């Protein structure tokens, strides 16, 4: 069972690395140079699903996933989404929320920001956390 879960996770992450930018005018994917070595960039977005004012869910979990898929397909050729549950303290009050973690590769920060603008509006957020991670990717196919 653990091997199956690991395989599924590897496939999901690989699918996220195979995303492509939508639109003919999109800039090529950005690269990062560290110590003279070139890295690909993977963007990871953490999207909360509670309304910023009421702290109540904007949509059901299934509807949240569907809305995110629609927005991401409009902006990118592919994506990977993972479900998470986040929590935080604000003074003496504990908050919890259903969170979607979105992996995007082979794109630009401008394209990520354009999608994030739509996600912020749709999910009534004040912000979305975006991580920029240097990574090495390979599209591996075994030789026949």
WOHUCOR-V726078 format. One record per pair of residues at least 24 apart in sequence whose ideal C-beta (glycine too) atoms are under 10 Angstrom apart, sorted by the first residue. I is the first residue (numbers start at 1). GAP is how many residues later the second one is. Records with the same first field share a line. If there is no record, write none. Layout:
I->GAP, GAP
This chain:
9->71, 73
11->69
12->68, 69, 70, 91
13->29, 67, 69, 90, 92, 124
14->66, 91, 123, 124, 125, 126
15->63, 64, 65, 66, 88, 90
16->26, 27, 28, 62, 63, 64, 65, 66, 86, 87, 88, 89, 90, 121
17->25, 61, 63, 86, 87, 88, 89, 118, 120, 121, 122
18->59, 60, 61, 62, 87, 88, 119, 121
19->24, 53, 56, 57, 58, 59, 60, 61, 84, 85, 86, 87, 88
20->56, 57, 58, 85, 86, 87
21->54, 55, 56, 57, 83, 85, 86, 87, 89, 90
22->50, 51, 52, 53, 54, 55, 56, 85, 89, 93
23->52, 53, 54, 88
26->49, 50, 51, 81, 82, 84, 85
27->80, 81, 82, 83, 84
28->78, 79, 80
29->75, 76, 77, 78, 79, 82, 108
30->76, 77, 78, 79, 80, 81, 82, 102
31->103
32->100, 101, 102, 103
33->101
34->100
37->97, 99
38->96, 98
39->94, 95, 96, 97, 98
40->65, 66, 93, 94, 95, 96, 97, 98
41->63, 64, 65, 66, 67, 68, 71, 91, 92, 93, 94, 96
42->38, 61, 62, 63, 64, 65, 89, 90, 91, 92, 93, 95
43->59, 60, 61, 62, 64, 65, 66, 68, 69, 70, 72, 73, 87, 88, 89, 90
44->36, 38, 57, 58, 59, 60, 61, 68, 85, 86, 87, 88, 89
45->27, 34, 36, 55, 56, 57, 58, 59, 67, 70, 71, 74, 83, 84, 85, 86
46->38, 40, 53, 54, 55, 56, 81, 82, 83, 84, 85
47->24, 34, 37, 50, 51, 52, 53, 54, 55, 69, 72, 73, 75, 76, 78, 81, 82, 83
48->36, 38, 40, 47, 49, 50, 51, 52, 75, 76, 77, 78, 79, 80, 81
49->37, 48, 49, 50, 51, 74, 75, 76
50->36, 45, 46, 47, 48, 49, 73, 74, 75
51->46, 72, 73, 74
52->68, 71, 72, 73, 74, 75
53->71, 73
54->70
55->35, 38, 40, 41, 42
56->41, 68
57->40, 41, 66
58->40, 64, 65, 66, 67
59->39, 63, 64
60->38
61->37, 39
64->34, 35, 36, 58, 59
65->33, 35
67->33, 51, 52, 55, 56
68->32, 34, 47, 51, 54, 55
69->31
70->48, 52
71->31, 44, 45, 46, 47, 48, 50, 51, 52
72->30, 32, 43, 46, 47
74->40, 41, 44
75->29, 32, 36, 37, 39, 40, 41, 42, 43, 44
76->26, 28, 29, 30, 31, 35, 36, 38, 39
77->29, 30
78->25, 26, 27, 28, 29
79->24, 25, 26, 28, 36
80->24, 25
86->43
99->30
100->28
101->28, 30
102->26, 28
103->28, 30
104->26
105->28, 30, 32
106->31
